Amino acid sequence: MKKTSTLILFLFLLLSCDVDSSKKEIEPARKPNSFAIVIHGGAGGIKREYFTQEQQDAYAEKLQEALDAGYAILEKGGISLDAVQAAINVMEDSPLFNAGKGAVYNSEGNQEMDAAIMDGKTLNAGAVAGVNHIKNPILAARMVMDSSEHVMLSGKGAEILAKKFGIEMVDSSYFFTEKRLNQLREIQGKEKTPLDHTAYLIKNELIDDHKFGTVGAVAIDKSGNIAAGTSTGGMTNKKYGRIGDVPIIGAGTYANNLTCGISCTGTGEYFMRTVAAHEVSSLIKYKKLSPKEALHEVLFNQIGPLGGEGGIILLDKNGDIFWDFNSTGMFRGFKKSSGETKVEMFEKSPLTPEGRTER
Ligand code: ASP
């Protein structure tokens, strides 16, 4: 009898060892001191034929500049929150994207911007909504996180506090671009709120009409801390006062060191209704889906069937990067301490040898 129970105990121990070692294979540990950053500049009907070579180069250069700005901070041992903020700052300052300068117009002909940032280590988060005098809304989101007891401030209140904390304020005319105003004129009266990167040709002129030019970044620093941030002007012709998914923690932006960091772009209402970013994280945490499976589930089985369109970037706790979109294209790029880097805009790249799509 004693012999049998010893044998059972031995077998049990043997089996548990096996389970442990297979777990290690599924979840490769992050290399010590490794770091990485992934960004997006919006998704939508982005097709090669809609962009001149010059325009493609301009987007690629700006995305690279944003990646480099974030990467430089991580390389020096800086924290992921600072890297995310720096990368987003570059894109907010560029009229190419629908964030900061060049934000889209609402139905009243005004620009109202939303932004959020989240720290995956502490789950601290900050967001601003409906602002139009803060040069870089992502800085104000960070200020809300670091210097107030709140998570989200909107409109005037956000602007008053930002000013108090010395964040650069501008006249709302700073955000003006002819291109965005034309987009509004094209769509006004049509009861549509198009996304920002679906370009098409009208009278031989390139009109960037349905664009999701929102910008976002996710980074992991040398200590393994993840941060995510997103900034947007929202959707052209949106109703005055409309707030999208971007500043809503868990919808368009989320970070948790236990799982991943996420930034979304697309028809915000659908990302809000599916609580997209948090849903992806929860599927990884509780359902043990791989990041790729979780991302796919939310984008293609939840957002898509409801009628939503857009894309998601994800950086997981191992420093692996994933992205996907159900639109034609998405401005995107990543840079890792391993030396791997990529900037893409159009259709998805083929499967990588590891079987990770769109990585
Ligand atoms: N998600 C953004 C919003 O709905 C739009 C975008 O990503 O382009 O405000």
Boltz pocket constraint, residues with backbone or C-beta under 6 A from the ligand:
constraints:
  - pocket:
      binder: B
      contacts: [[A, 42], [A, 43], [A, 98], [A, 195], [A, 196], [A, 211], [A, 212], [A, 213], [A, 214], [A, 232], [A, 233], [A, 234], [A, 235], [A, 243], [A, 244], [A, 245], [A, 246], [A, 252], [A, 264], [A, 265], [A, 266], [A, 267], [A, 268], [A, 269]]
      max_distance: 6.0
